[in-house]
Amino acid sequence: MIRVLACVLALGFAGMADAACRQALALGLDVSGSVDAQEYRLQINGLAAALDNVAVRDALLSAPGVPVSVMVYEWSGPSDQAVIAPWTAIVDAATLNGFIETLLQTARRDVSPGTALGTAMILGGQYLDQQPDCWKRTLDISGDGMSNLGPRPRDVKDAIGARGITVNALVIGAVAGAPPQPENGGLPSYFKAEVITGPDAFVETALGFDAYEAAMTRKLLRELEMLAVSELVPD
């Protein structure tokens, strides 16, 4: 599907040289007090490995003339956020490799224990406002708990969606030993009702941090395949 989409996109690129990118992806990683040192490393390394997945690399590099732009930030309490990989247009393999290496070299900061999910969403929306020329703008929020500080996600998501931003979620953790059933209650349902917004928004679930890499890979592939041709070729 990705290769077919790339061929279709290539036909539409002539006359679209002024486009900055085809998609902007801002990834917000939960580093609150519920995430221990081992889980932090699994999350960072899992994201790096997902970006290095062959199918994800193919999707990211399928149309370098109108690249995907990616950035990563960490979130915790209301005033405890940090960019760990700034906006980067993935124009070639070397650029993607450098972005992945930045993630792998990231060391954990001392952070507050709170879970300010609404604040993290507001901040992610502000980062995506820095990419106004991208055809699609997507905010990815990873989290392993409900918001307990700052504005409620439900009170901020509509304003973010109204700016043409889609918010997707990767929920970490479910009932131990249970099959992945995002629609059947618990934290996935909270994120589905309170967090995600925009066309085709969805929740992906990882059954613990050990499954984070596989869940992130699925999510990235789904997001990168979602770009409809009708959205890409303006009237």
C-alpha positions as CSV (number, residue, x, y, z in Angstrom):
1,M,0.0,0.0,0.0
2,I,2.8,2.4,0.9
3,R,4.6,1.8,-2.4
4,V,1.4,2.4,-4.4
5,L,0.7,5.6,-2.4
6,A,4.3,6.7,-3.1
7,C,3.7,6.3,-6.9
8,V,0.5,8.2,-6.7
9,L,2.1,11.0,-4.7
10,A,5.0,11.2,-7.2
11,L,2.5,12.1,-10.0
12,G,1.2,15.0,-7.9
13,F,4.5,16.5,-6.9
14,A,5.0,18.6,-10.0
15,G,3.5,22.0,-9.1
16,M,3.6,21.3,-5.4
17,A,7.2,22.3,-4.8
18,D,6.2,25.0,-2.3
19,A,4.9,22.3,0.1
20,A,7.1,22.0,3.2
21,C,6.2,18.4,4.1
22,R,3.5,15.9,3.6
23,Q,3.1,15.1,7.3
24,A,4.2,16.5,10.6
25,L,4.5,14.0,13.5
26,A,5.0,15.2,17.1
27,L,5.5,12.4,19.5
28,G,5.0,13.0,23.2
29,L,6.5,10.5,25.6
30,D,5.2,10.0,29.2
31,V,8.2,10.2,31.6
32,S,6.1,10.8,34.8
33,G,6.8,9.2,38.1
34,S,5.0,6.0,37.1
35,V,7.7,5.3,34.5
36,D,10.8,3.8,36.1
37,A,14.3,3.8,34.7
38,Q,14.0,0.5,32.9
39,E,10.6,1.5,31.4
40,Y,12.0,4.8,30.3
41,R,14.7,3.0,28.4
42,L,12.3,0.6,26.8
43,Q,10.2,3.5,25.6
44,I,13.0,5.5,24.1
45,N,14.7,2.5,22.6
46,G,11.4,1.2,21.4
47,L,10.6,4.4,19.5
48,A,14.1,4.4,18.0
49,A,13.7,0.7,16.9
50,A,10.2,1.5,15.5
51,L,11.6,4.3,13.4
52,D,14.3,1.9,12.2
53,N,11.8,-0.8,11.2
54,V,12.2,-1.6,7.5
55,A,8.5,-0.9,6.7
56,V,8.5,2.4,8.7
57,R,11.8,3.5,7.0
58,D,10.2,2.8,3.6
59,A,7.2,4.8,4.5
60,L,9.2,7.8,5.8
61,L,11.5,7.8,2.9
62,S,9.0,7.1,0.1
63,A,8.7,10.7,-1.0
64,P,11.8,12.7,0.0
65,G,10.7,15.6,-2.2
66,V,7.8,16.3,0.3
67,P,9.2,14.6,3.5
68,V,7.7,13.7,6.8
69,S,8.9,16.1,9.6
70,V,9.2,14.5,13.1
71,M,10.0,15.7,16.6
72,V,9.9,14.1,20.0
73,Y,9.3,15.6,23.4
74,E,8.9,14.3,26.9
75,W,6.1,15.2,29.3
76,S,5.4,14.8,33.0
77,G,4.0,17.4,35.4
78,P,2.5,20.7,34.3
79,S,5.8,22.6,34.0
80,D,8.1,19.6,33.3
81,Q,8.4,19.1,29.5
82,A,11.4,18.9,27.3
83,V,12.2,18.5,23.6
84,I,14.6,15.6,23.1
85,A,14.7,15.6,19.3
86,P,13.7,18.8,17.5
87,W,11.8,19.1,14.2
88,T,13.6,17.2,11.5
89,A,12.6,16.7,7.9
90,I,13.4,13.1,7.1
91,V,14.8,13.7,3.6
92,D,17.1,10.8,3.4
93,A,18.5,7.7,5.2
94,A,21.3,9.6,6.8
95,T,18.9,12.2,8.4
96,L,16.7,9.4,9.7
97,N,19.7,7.6,11.1
98,G,20.8,10.8,12.9
99,F,17.4,11.3,14.4
100,I,17.4,7.7,15.7
101,E,20.8,8.2,17.2
102,T,19.7,11.3,19.0
103,L,17.0,9.2,20.7
104,L,19.4,6.4,21.6
105,Q,21.8,9.0,23.2
106,T,19.0,10.6,25.3
107,A,19.5,10.3,29.1
108,R,16.7,10.5,31.5
109,R,16.1,13.8,33.3
110,D,14.9,14.3,36.9
111,V,11.2,14.9,36.5
112,S,8.2,15.6,38.7
113,P,5.8,12.7,39.4
114,G,2.6,14.2,38.1
115,T,0.7,13.2,34.9
116,A,-0.3,16.5,33.2
117,L,-1.8,14.9,30.0
118,G,-3.8,17.9,29.1
119,T,-0.8,20.2,29.3
120,A,1.2,17.7,27.2
121,M,-1.5,17.9,24.5
122,I,-1.6,21.7,24.5
123,L,2.2,21.7,24.1
124,G,2.1,19.2,21.3
125,G,-0.4,21.3,19.5
126,Q,1.8,24.3,19.9
127,Y,4.8,22.4,18.4
128,L,2.6,21.3,15.4
129,D,1.6,25.0,14.9
130,Q,5.3,25.4,14.0
131,Q,4.6,23.3,10.9
132,P,1.6,25.1,9.2
133,D,2.6,24.0,5.7
134,C,2.4,20.3,6.2
135,W,-0.5,18.6,4.5
136,K,-1.3,16.6,7.6
137,R,-0.4,17.2,11.2
138,T,-0.5,14.5,13.8
139,L,0.1,14.5,17.6
140,D,1.1,11.2,19.1
141,I,0.7,10.9,22.9
142,S,2.1,7.9,24.7
143,G,0.9,7.4,28.3
144,D,0.5,4.8,31.1
145,G,-2.0,6.6,33.2
146,M,-4.9,9.1,33.5
147,S,-4.3,12.8,33.8
148,N,-4.1,14.0,37.4
149,L,-2.8,17.6,37.1
150,G,-3.5,20.6,35.0
151,P,-6.3,20.9,32.4
152,R,-8.3,17.9,31.6
153,P,-7.7,16.4,28.2
154,R,-11.4,16.6,27.3
155,D,-11.2,20.3,27.8
156,V,-8.4,20.9,25.4
157,K,-8.7,18.3,22.6
158,D,-11.5,20.1,20.7
159,A,-9.4,23.3,20.4
160,I,-6.5,21.2,19.1
161,G,-8.7,19.4,16.6
162,A,-10.2,22.6,15.4
163,R,-6.7,23.6,14.1
164,G,-6.6,20.6,11.8
165,I,-4.5,18.5,14.1
166,T,-5.2,14.8,14.6
167,V,-4.4,13.4,18.1
168,N,-3.6,9.7,18.4
169,A,-2.6,7.8,21.5
170,L,-0.4,4.8,22.5
171,V,-1.6,3.4,25.8
172,I,1.0,1.5,27.7
173,G,-0.3,-1.1,30.1
174,A,-3.4,-3.2,30.4
175,V,-4.7,-6.1,32.5
176,A,-1.8,-8.5,33.0
177,G,-2.2,-11.6,30.8
178,A,-5.2,-10.1,29.0
179,P,-5.4,-10.0,25.2
180,P,-5.2,-6.6,23.5
181,Q,-8.8,-5.3,23.6
182,P,-8.6,-1.5,23.4
183,E,-12.4,-1.1,23.2
184,N,-13.2,-3.0,26.4
185,G,-12.8,-0.6,29.3
186,G,-9.9,0.6,31.3
187,L,-7.2,3.0,30.2
188,P,-7.6,2.5,26.5
189,S,-11.2,3.6,26.7
190,Y,-10.2,6.6,28.8
191,F,-7.8,7.7,26.0
192,K,-10.4,7.0,23.4
193,A,-13.1,9.1,25.1
194,E,-10.9,11.9,26.6
195,V,-7.8,12.3,24.4
196,I,-8.0,11.4,20.7
197,T,-9.5,13.7,18.2
198,G,-9.6,14.4,14.5
199,P,-10.3,12.4,11.3
200,D,-9.4,8.7,11.7
201,A,-8.0,9.2,15.2
202,F,-7.2,6.0,17.0
203,V,-5.8,4.4,20.2
204,E,-3.0,1.8,19.9
205,T,-2.3,-0.4,23.0
206,A,0.9,-1.9,24.3
207,L,0.6,-4.6,27.0
208,G,3.4,-3.2,29.0
209,F,6.6,-1.4,28.1
210,D,8.1,-4.6,26.7
211,A,5.5,-4.4,23.9
212,Y,6.1,-0.7,23.3
213,E,8.3,-1.1,20.2
214,A,5.8,-3.4,18.4
215,A,2.9,-1.1,19.3
216,M,4.7,2.0,18.1
217,T,5.6,0.3,14.9
218,R,2.0,-0.6,14.2
219,K,0.9,3.0,15.0
220,L,3.5,4.7,12.8
221,L,2.6,2.4,9.9
222,R,-1.0,3.1,10.3
223,E,-0.5,6.9,10.5
224,L,1.8,7.0,7.5
225,E,-0.6,5.0,5.4
226,M,-3.6,7.2,6.4
227,L,-2.7,10.0,4.1
228,A,-5.5,10.0,1.6
229,V,-4.7,11.1,-2.0
230,S,-7.7,13.4,-1.9
231,E,-6.0,15.3,0.9
232,L,-2.7,15.4,-0.9
233,V,-3.7,16.9,-4.2
234,P,-5.4,20.3,-3.6
235,D,-7.9,21.7,-6.0
